[in-house]
């Protein structure tokens, strides 16, 4: 069952944003209203069993990552709107249903219909759309379950499926600290090297660091060096959530101990191995490392990325190392930083050269304390929407009429979250 109309609470909130925007930012309000309604009306599919399936947009599958980001701004309203909270709780339950099917998969089908990348050389089944293992796919559902609790007080999402899923998450994170012992491999018959793993599907050679391995980035592109630092940052934060949940709500000491141990090891791994130096010789966070001395100085537009570290809750936006990292990544030292006639920002290996992503621009806005910078980015986002009043995956910095993905719910909701952030309306963490 999809939403046939916009819930009253959502209409009222949209009216509040319109009022706050006023005449000065009427274009923000127009895009906000279009995007905030679009996700509910086009992607949410409530199931008869009380769970919620969320289309990512123009791909008929649900990503564990995207689906969390798609509903996150609605958490602000869920405290007063029980039905909206039910929808989000149903999404958490669907996410953990999928995790219990296979914690290595990143995207799933609404039914066991065998859709998706069934010819990939990995352990597929009819529920799985794609089986690219990404750390963040396991972090986002825990984050959503925790934030739902923090913003509404609800605990029904912490059911037996959640507990079983968390155990699987902890097991996979632990196994992947030493990828040599992992059962996971992935290969795809393709000419696009970013869509498959080298070394007979095991990925590039790495050495143990304390961090946990990821086959793919949040862009669904293959990792170059195996230890994806921003995703390990996210894991540290989420393991802290697990500690809190299983201490104060579910009281399972063994899970608390396992989560704490992993958190400490991964954090130590980041501090010891997850760094590189910029052109000025300053120590900054690397995007990926392999534990053998190789590191990539870059950032990608998909979240978690390095720019997002304060948004994720890993560090403060004023931390010196983060500021050095941020300044470096918002410059030509980052090979995916593009500047053109109409925009400047971070793009991705996933899209053409000179395409920047609204997701990355929104994250840039949400991790600065400079209100004028937030305003600049919001003005930029509405000016480069190609007249659609919605966000896209990426667009050409020299021709915003040229863009990828007309229907991309994650980007729409990141824009909405930045508008809310500008007016000091934020999800409680």
N, C-alpha and C positions, 0 to 999 in steps of 0.2 A: 504494500500500500504506500503510494507516494503522497506527498502533501498536495492537496488540490488547491489550497489557498494559503496565504501567508498568515501565520498565527498572530493573534491580536498583540501579544507582547512584542513580537518582532516589528509589527507595524508601528507601534508606539515608540520603540527604540529608534527606528528609522526616522520618525518624525523628530525625535530628540536630536539626532545627528544633523538633520536638515536645519533645525533651529540654531544649533551651535555653529554650523558652517556659515549661516547668514548669506548675505549677498556677496561678501568678499570671497567666499569659497563655495559658491553654488555648484560649481563643476565637481568638487569633491563629493558633495551631497548626492548629485545625480549618479555618479559612478558607485558610490557607497550603496545607495538604494538598489541599484541594478545588481550589484555583486552579492549583497547580503541576502537578497531574495532568491537569486539564481541557484545557489547551492541547495536550499531547501526544496525548491520547486523542480529541480532537474536531476539531482543526484541521490537524494535520500529515498531508500526503498525499505519501508518497515515490514518486517516479516510476521507471519501468523504466530510464531513462537515467542514474539516479544523482542527479538533481536533486530538489528538494523544493518542493512547492506548499503554501502555508499559507493556509487560509481565515481571514478576519478574525474570523469568528464567524457571526452570523446573516445575513451577506450572502455569497453564493456567489462571491466574488472575492478576489484577493490584492492587498493594498496594499503597495507598496514600503516605506512607513513602518511600518505596523503589523506586518508580518511580521518586521522587524528587532527591534522592541521585544518581540514575542512570544517570541522565543528568547533574547534577551540574558541573562536570569538563568541559563540552562542553560550558558553559557560557563564558569561556575565549575566545573561537573562535566565539561566536555568535555576538559579536560586529561588526565583519567584514563580517560574513557569514549570510546574511539575511534569507536564506532558513533554516539554522540551528536554527536561532532565531524563525522562523515561527514554526518549529517543537516543540520547547520548549514552545512557547506561546500556541500552540495547546494542549500541555499536561496540562498546567495550566487550560485551559478552560474545558478540560475533567475532571480534578480533581474537579473543582467547580460544574460541572454538577452532579458529584457523591455526593458531599457534600450536594447539594440541594435535592437529593433523600433521603439521610439519613445521618446526621452528626455523628451518632453513629457507623457507619460501617467502617471497616478498609480496606476491599478488595472488588473489584467489578469485574463483568464479562464484557466482551467486548460487549455482547448483552444481552437482557433480556431473557436469556436461562435457567434460573433456576439451573445453575451449582453451585457447592460448597456445603456448609454445611446447606442445606435446612432443615435438621431435628433438628437443634438446637432450643432450647426453648427460642425464642426471636422474635422480629418482623421482620422476613425475607421477602424479595420479590425477584423476578426473576433477578433483577440487582445485587443483593448482593451475593458475594462469601462467606464472613464471616462478622459477626457483633460483633466483639470484640471491645468494646469502649476503645480507647487509645488516650490520649491527643495529642501525637505527630502526629497522623494521621490528626489532624486539624492544627497543627503548620507547618508541612512541605509544604503544598501547598501555604500558605501565604508567607513562606520564599522564595519559588521558584518564585512566582509572583514578590516579592520585589527585589530579586537578578537579575531577568531578567531586571527589570527597571534600577537598579543600573549599570549593566554591558553593557546595550545596549541603554538605554533611551526609550525603548518601553513602551507604556501605553495601548495598545489595549487589554491586558489581564485584565485590570481593567474595565470590562464590567458589565452589569446589573446582570449577573449570579454571578460574583465575589462579588458585593455589597450584594446581597441576601445571598450568602454563608458566608460572614463575619458576617452578622447579626445573622445567625444561630450559628456560632462559638461562638460569644459573649454570646448568649443566653445559649448555652450548658455549657460553662465555668462558667457562673453565677449560673445556676441551680445546677451544680455539686459542687459548694462551700458548698452546704447543700444537700448531697446525699439523705437524707431522703425524700426530695420532688421530687426526680428524677423518671421519668417514666421507666427508663432503668433497665432491668434485663436480665441476660444471664445464661443459663444452657445448658450443653451438656451431652448427655448420653455417658459416657466414664469412663475408669478406671484410666485415667491420670488426676490427680487432678489439674495440671497446666492449663488444658483446660476448666475449668468450674469455676463458682463463687459459694462460699458457701452461707449459709444464704438465701436459696430459690432464689438464683441468684442475690442477692443484694451486695454480698461481705461482708467482715468482718466488724464488728461494728467500727464506727469512731466517732469522735467529730469534730465540725467545727474548722478550723484553719485559715481561710482566703485563704488557697490553694484550688485548684480545684481537684476533685476526678478523678481517672482513674481506670477502671476495670482491664485493662491488661497493661503489660509492652511492650516496643518495640519488645521484643522477641515473642510476642503474648502469653506469659505465664501470668497467673493470678497474680495480685498484692496481696501481703500478708497483707499489712497494709493500702492500699487505697490511701494515698497521696504519689505519686511517685515524689520525689524531683527533679531529673534531668528533667523530663518532665514539671514540674512546672517552672523550670529555663527557659526552651525553651519557655514556654508560656509567660513569662515575656518579653523575647526578641521579640517575634512575636507580642505581643500587642504593643510594641514600634514601630514596622514596620507599624502596622495598624494606629497608631496615625499619623505617618509621611505621609502615603499614603492618608489618609482622611483629612489631613491638607493642603498638598501642591499640590495634584493632583485632588482629588475628592471633597474636601471642604464640608464635612458633619460633622458639629460640634457635633451632638448627638452621632455619632459613636466614634469620638475622645474622647469625655467625658467618654463614657462607657468603652472604651479600657484603658484609663488612670486610671480610678477608679479600674478596675480589676487588672491592672498591679501593682498598689500600694498595694492592699490588698494581692495579691499572693506573692509579694516580702516580705512584712512584715511577712506573714505566714512562708516563708522559713527561714527568719532571726530568728523568734521566736520559731518555732516548728520543723524546718527541720534539726536539728543538733543532733549529738551524740558525744561520746568521744571514742578515740582509747585507746590502752593499756597504752599509756604514759600519758593519761589524757588530751590530746589536743582536743579542740573542732574541729570537722570535720563535713562535710555534711553527713547526713544519706541518704541511698538509698530510704527508705520508712519510713513513720511514720503514726500513726493513730490518733494523737491528744489526746491520752489517756495515753501517756507515753511510748509506745512501739516504737522501732526504729530498723531498720536493718542496720548493718554495713556490706556492701557488694557493689559490682558493677557488672553489667552485661555487656556483650560484645556489645549488640545492642545499637545503638545511637538513642536518647539521653541517655547517661549514665553520671555518675559524672565526669569521666575523660574528657569528651567532653565539659565541661562548657566553657572553653575559645574559643573553636572552634565554639560553638553556639553563642558566643558573650555575655555571661552572666558575665564573669569576665576576668581579665587579667591572663595570665599564671604565673605571678609572685606574685599573691595575696597569702598572708601567709596561709589563711585558705584553699585555693585550694591546695597549695603545701603540707600541712599536710594531706589533704584528699588523694591526689594523691599518696604520699609515703605509706600511710596506705593500699590503695587499690591495690598497686603493691607489695603486701607482703602476707604472709600466713594469715594475719588477715582477708583478703577477702576470703571467702570460695570458690569462683570461680576463684581464682588465682592458676594457675598450673605451675609447673616446671618439666622438664623432660630432656631426653638426647639431644633432638633436638631443644627445644623451651621453652620459658616461657612467660606467658601472661594471659589475662583474658578470661575465657570461659563463660558458661551459663548453667542455669538449663534446657535449651532447647535442649542441646546436652549432650552426655555422659561425665562422669567424665574424667578429664585429656585431654579434647579436648579444645584447644584454638582457637580463631577466628581471621582470618586475618583482619576483620573489626576492632576489638579491638586493634590489633597490629598497624594497620594504624593510628587509632586515637591516640594511645600512641605516635606515631611518630609526628603527626601534632600538638600536644599540648606540645612539648618540644622545647626549643630554642637551644638545644645541637645538632649541625649538625652531630657529630659523632654517637649520639644515633639514629638519623634518618637513617644514613647509616647502622648501625647495624641492624635495623629493616627491612630495604629494603633487605639487604643481607639474613636475616632470611626468609622473605616471598618468595623470589625466590628459596631458598634452600629447602623449605618445600611444594612446589606445586605439588609434586608427578609426576614430569615430564610433567605436562599438560600445563605449561606456563599460567595457569589461577588460580584464587583464588577459594577457597571453603568456605563453611559455617564454618566448624570447622575441626581440624585435631588433631590426637593423638600426644602429646608432645614426646612420646617414639617411635612412628611409623607414620611418616607423610604420608605413603602410605595408611593409614587408615583415611578416611575423609568422611564428609557428604556433599551432594549436589554438584554434578559435574558442574552444570550450575547455577550460582548464581551471577547475574549481579551487585547487590549492592556491593558485596565484590570486584569484579573486578574493579569497578570504584573508590572505596576507595583506592585501591593500586595505581591506576593511579594518584589520587589526591595527595597521599604522594610523588610520584616521582616528580610531578609538584612542590609541596611544597619545596622539597629538592633543586630544581633549582630556587626557589623564583618566581614561576609562580603561582599566586593565584587568585581565584575569588574575585572580589571587593565586600566588604560588606557595 
